[in-house]
Every structure is written in structure tokens, then in C-alpha cells.
């Protein structure tokens, strides 16, 4: 079921009560697509993305380390934080990149990377992001089914109950430091449909 993305009502009231500058402040988005190295590079290359970082989200422990996350016992997902300028790139565009950069029908794995840390997930920071995430999931799910894939298993959660724990420094911009490093991403190869 698709939900209407409305800019009226409460959202319209919030915008009207803010200055133009406040309304155009950079926004944050969180995406988990398997190994965060390649995903971070995909996002940082997009015009309008202000900054990226990698970390751990959606788990049950505080201040997890990479070693702890790799055990699967913390239940954190390797996550990319994307800070973006909504006047230059839309959340919709980030979602389109998210869906095609990995295989969202693969449960707790991407290619040879297996475990809950490699699950597909979106952590939304406001109602508009939640609506857009759900709508694009439904749209892309239909396209994937027509192309012989199974159902999308991506988790879509409100980010607010989940702390984003920054990963160790050597993980940050890993593929900038190691251009030939392991990218590790799996993909369906199915394009996201053109929005009309």
C-alpha cells in the first residue's frame, strides 16, 4: 500500500513557523546495505551529499566495537549515515540509490557476507522519510517480483529509539584510503523504475 506524501497539515505548519534558513538545514539519513565500505562510497559520490560516516545501528548493546558486531550477538547492522542538502538532492534520490546498490531480497547477507550485521535496513528520521521509504519499497518490490526475485526483506524502522554508534576510524572512508579495497556488494541489477 502506498501512502500519500503530503506537505500540508502539521508539516506545513512546522515549515510556516520556521525561517527559510531553518527549513533548508541539512538532513540525516541512515542506510544498511551489507558491508558499509562500498555503500559509503556510493553515497559520498552523489551531488548534494554533504558528508558520510559509517557505524553501527539497530542493536542491543552500547558502544559496540567491530569485533563485537561481527559476533552477531549485538544485533547491530553496519550502517551508513548520510548528511545531505535537501535543496540539492532529495531523500527520494537517496532511496533509489539504496535500493539498487544491494540485494534487498537477501536476508541477513550480501554476497559472501553473512550475518545480521549485513542485513538490509533503513532508519528514518522523520515521518516524510518513513512514508517515502515504505512507498519506494512497495514500488521496487513489485518490479523485483516481475523480474523473478523474492519479496524485499528490508527492515524500515524509526531511527529515534536507535543510537548510531560511529565505527572505528579505520572504517571511515575506507575505500578512499584503500581504493582497491573490498567493495563486497551484491546487487539484483534491476533498475529502480522512473518516477512520473
N, C-alpha and C positions, 0 to 999 in steps of 0.2 A: 504494500500500500504506500503510495506517495503522499507526502504531507506538503501542504502549501507553504512556501517560504514567504511569509508576509512581513512587510516593513511598516505595517500600521500598528495600531494598538499600543501595547506597553513599549515595544521597541521604538516606535515613532515618538512616544512621549520622552523616552530617555534621550534620544537624539536631539529633540527640540530643546531640552533643558541643558544640553552641553554646548560648549563653544564649538565652532567648526574645527578648531585645532584638536580639542579633546576627542571629537568623533573620529578623527583621522589618525589616532595613535596606532602604532604598530600592534599587531595581534600575534598571539601564540597558538601553535597547533602541535599536536603530538601524534606520531605515527609509528607503528611497529610493523615491520615487514620481513622479519628474519634478521640476519646479521646486519647490524646498524652501519657498518662501514660504507657499503655501496649505496645504501639508501640515503645517508647523509650527503654523499657526493651528488646524487641525483637532485636532491633538493637545493643544495647550495648553488647549483648552476642555473637555477631558474631566475630570470629577471624579476625583481620585486622582493626576493627573499633577502632580508637584512642580515640574518645570522642563523647558524645552525649549531647544535651541540648534540652529543649522544649521551644516553643514560639509561636508567632502569625504572620501569613504572609498572604498576598493577600488581605488586607483590605484597607480601605479608610481614616483611622484616624491615628494620630501619638501617640506613646507610649500608646497603649491600655492596659487596665487592664483586668484581667479575668472577673470581674463583667461586664465590658462594652462589652467584646466579647460575653458573654452569652446572652446579649440582642438581638444579631443578627443584630444590627444597624451598627456595624463597618465593617462587611463582612470579618473579619479575619477568617482563618482556623487554628485550633490547629495543629501545625507543629513540626516535629522533625528535628533538624539539626544533620546530621551525618558527622563527620570528619573521613576520612578513608585513609589508606595507600594503594594506588593502586598496590603496589608490593605484597600485602598480601591478598587483597580482591578486586574484580572488582566491578565496578558500576553495571554491569550486575547482579552480585550476590545480590547486594542490591535491585535491581528492582525485582528480583524473590521473595525475602522475602517480599517486599512491596505488591506485587500482592496477595500473599496467606494469608497475615495476617489480611485482612479485606475483606468486600464485595464491590468490585469496581463498582458493578451494582446498588448499593443503592444510590439514590440521596439525598444528604444533611441529611443523617442519617446513624448510625451504630447501629443495635440492637435497644435498647430503647432510645438511644441518638439521638435527633432530632434537626436540625437547621443547618444553613450554616457553623457554626464553625466545624461541624462534616463531612464536605464534603471530598471527595477523591480528592487529588491533588498532583502533582509533580511540583516542581520549579527547573528547570535545570540551571546549572551554566556555561555550555559551549555547543557548537554545538554537540559534541560527546554524551553528556548526553541527549540532545534533541532527537537525532536520535535513541539512544538506548531505551529511554522511549517510543517513538512512535512505534518502532518496537515491543517491548515486549507487548505493549498494544494491537496491532493488533493480535499478536500471541495468547495471552491469551484470547482475546475476542472471537476468533474462537473456542477455547477449551470450554469456558463457554457457548457459544451458543449451542454447541453439547451436553452439559450437562443440557440443559433446562433453563439456565439463560438468562436474557435480555442482552442488549448492555452495555458495560462499559461506565460509565458516568464520569470517572476520568478526571479532568482538567490537561492539561500539559502546563505549562507556563514558559517563560524565567524568571529566578529569578531576573535579574538585575533591573527591574523597581520596584520591591517589597522589602521593608525593612523587615528584620527579627527582630521582637521585642522579646527580651528574656522575658519569663514568670517569674512570681514571684518565689522566692527561694523555697517556699514550694512545688512547682510543679516539681522542678528539681530532677531527680532520685526518684520520688515519691514512686515507688514500691520497691526501695531499703530501703527507710525509713519505708515503710509500706508494708512488704512482702505479707500480706493477703489482701491488698487493692483492690479496684475495678479496674479490668482489662478492662472490658466493650467491648471487641472486638467481632465483628461478623465476620464470615468467610463463604466462599462458600464451603470449604472443598475440592475444586478441585485443584489438584496439578498443578504446573507450568510444562509445557512439558520439557522433557530433550532436551537440545540443542545439535545438532550433528555437 
